[in-house]
Amino acid sequence: MAEVKRLNTPLTDEDIKGLKIGDNVLITGEILTARDTAHKKMVEFLDKGEKLPFDIKGQLIYYVGPSPTRPGQVIGSAGPTTSGRMNKYAPRILEAGSKGMIGKGEMGAGVPDALKKYKGAYFIVVGGAAALISKSIVANELVAWEEMGAEAVRKYTVKDFPVIVAQDCHGGNMFVEGVKKYQRI
């Protein structure tokens, strides 16, 4: 069985350099959540030279589509949303100090180069396992832009949040390598 790596947020360049595609990782600490609208607003802030209303340095951003929280629970199901929609924003967010993102599907359009340049990683979580994933989320706090509803930035406190490294800072891309590995000659 493959070794499981454990990381505590916020992450450092050294944490990221130690990761390779295919690594199974358990994350403990705080992660931020953001989707399309929040990313657009973050980039607008950064491009104007304005400070974000939260610290992004060393943070991971989870592209999540949470379901409503049931009474007595921290969160409802918390499955990943398609990451490719954030391609145009991710390089700028990495440049601002984020150490990566969590979602589903391949990221492209400049993201692999930004992962190398700014020492970041892209992690995936298994789609369809939203109820299981939510069990790793032990706290859920609104951080910014409440008016965005489900698109608002939130901070999840996580314990042993299961992810897989899909794209690393060394140029590795699980989506490309996987296709090559299983192509018929």
C-alpha positions in Angstrom: 0.0 0.0 0.0 1.3 3.5 -0.9 2.5 5.7 1.8 0.1 8.4 3.0 1.7 11.8 3.5 0.4 14.2 6.1 0.4 17.9 5.7 -0.6 20.7 8.1 -1.7 24.1 6.7 -0.5 26.7 6.1 1.9 25.0 3.6 5.5 26.0 2.7 7.5 25.7 -0.4 9.3 22.7 1.2 5.9 21.0 1.8 5.0 21.4 -1.9 8.5 20.4 -3.2 8.1 17.0 -1.4 4.9 16.1 -3.3 4.7 14.1 -6.5 1.7 13.2 -8.6 -0.2 10.2 -7.3 0.7 10.9 -3.7 -2.1 10.3 -1.2 -2.2 13.1 1.3 -4.2 13.8 4.5 -4.5 17.6 5.2 -5.1 19.0 8.7 -5.5 22.6 9.5 -7.5 25.3 7.7 -8.4 25.5 4.0 -10.3 28.3 2.3 -13.2 27.7 -0.1 -13.9 29.7 -3.2 -15.5 29.3 -6.6 -15.9 31.4 -9.7 -17.4 34.6 -8.4 -15.1 34.7 -5.4 -12.0 34.1 -7.6 -13.1 36.9 -9.9 -13.4 39.3 -6.9 -10.0 38.1 -5.4 -8.2 38.8 -8.7 -9.9 42.3 -8.9 -8.7 43.1 -5.4 -5.2 41.9 -6.2 -5.0 43.7 -9.5 -6.0 47.0 -7.8 -3.3 46.5 -5.2 -5.9 46.1 -2.5 -5.5 43.7 0.4 -7.8 40.6 0.5 -10.0 40.4 3.6 -8.3 37.1 4.5 -4.7 35.8 4.4 -4.0 33.6 1.4 -0.3 33.0 2.0 0.3 29.2 2.4 -3.3 28.4 2.0 -5.1 25.8 -0.2 -8.4 26.8 -1.8 -11.1 24.1 -2.1 -13.4 24.4 -5.1 -16.5 23.1 -3.3 -20.2 22.9 -3.9 -21.5 22.3 -0.4 -25.1 21.3 0.3 -27.1 23.0 3.1 -26.0 22.2 6.6 -28.3 20.1 8.6 -29.1 21.0 12.2 -26.4 19.9 14.6 -23.8 19.4 11.8 -20.8 21.4 10.8 -21.6 21.1 7.0 -23.7 19.2 4.6 -22.1 17.1 1.9 -19.0 19.0 0.6 -18.0 17.6 -2.8 -15.6 19.2 -5.3 -16.7 21.3 -8.2 -15.1 21.4 -11.6 -11.7 23.1 -11.3 -11.2 24.1 -14.9 -13.5 27.0 -14.4 -10.9 28.6 -12.2 -8.0 28.3 -14.8 -8.0 32.0 -15.7 -7.8 33.0 -12.0 -5.5 30.3 -10.4 -2.2 31.7 -11.7 -2.9 35.1 -10.1 -4.0 33.4 -6.8 -0.8 31.3 -6.7 1.3 34.4 -7.4 -0.4 36.1 -4.3 0.8 33.3 -2.1 -1.7 30.4 -2.2 0.0 27.0 -2.2 -2.6 25.3 -4.3 -6.1 24.2 -4.9 -8.4 21.2 -4.4 -11.1 20.2 -6.8 -11.9 17.7 -9.6 -10.8 17.4 -13.2 -7.7 18.7 -14.9 -6.5 22.2 -14.6 -4.8 23.9 -17.6 -4.4 27.3 -19.3 -1.3 28.4 -17.5 -1.9 26.6 -14.2 0.9 24.0 -14.6 3.5 26.8 -15.3 2.2 28.8 -12.3 2.4 25.6 -10.1 6.1 25.4 -11.0 6.9 29.1 -10.8 5.2 29.7 -7.4 5.7 26.3 -5.9 2.1 25.0 -5.7 0.2 21.8 -6.1 -3.2 20.9 -7.4 -5.0 18.2 -5.4 -8.1 16.2 -6.4 -10.7 14.6 -4.2 -12.9 11.8 -5.3 -16.2 13.0 -6.8 -19.2 11.2 -5.5 -17.7 11.0 -2.0 -19.1 14.3 -0.7 -20.7 12.9 2.4 -17.5 11.1 3.3 -15.4 14.1 2.6 -17.6 16.3 4.9 -16.7 14.1 7.8 -13.1 15.5 7.7 -14.5 19.1 8.1 -14.7 19.9 11.8 -15.5 23.6 11.6 -17.0 25.9 9.0 -16.7 29.7 9.2 -17.7 32.5 6.9 -14.7 34.6 6.0 -15.7 37.1 3.3 -18.5 38.2 0.9 -21.5 36.7 2.6 -23.7 38.3 -0.1 -22.4 35.7 -2.5 -24.2 32.9 -0.7 -22.7 29.5 -1.7 -20.0 31.4 -3.5 -18.8 33.2 -0.4 -15.3 32.5 0.9 -15.3 30.2 3.9 -12.7 28.7 6.1 -13.0 25.0 6.8 -11.0 23.5 9.7 -10.1 20.0 8.5 -8.7 16.9 10.1 -7.2 14.2 7.8 -8.9 15.6 4.7 -8.1 13.1 2.0 -6.6 14.3 -1.3 -4.5 13.0 -4.2 -1.8 15.1 -5.9 -2.9 15.5 -9.5 -0.5 18.2 -10.7 2.8 19.0 -8.9 5.4 21.8 -8.9 7.8 19.6 -10.8 5.7 19.5 -14.0 3.9 16.2 -13.2 0.4 15.9 -14.4 -1.6 12.8 -13.4 -4.1 13.4 -16.2 -1.4 13.4 -18.9 0.7 10.7 -17.4 -2.3 8.4 -16.9 -3.4 8.7 -20.5 0.2 7.9 -21.7 0.4 4.9 -19.4 -2.8 3.3 -20.6 -2.6 4.2 -24.4 -2.4 1.3 -26.7 0.6 1.3 -29.0 
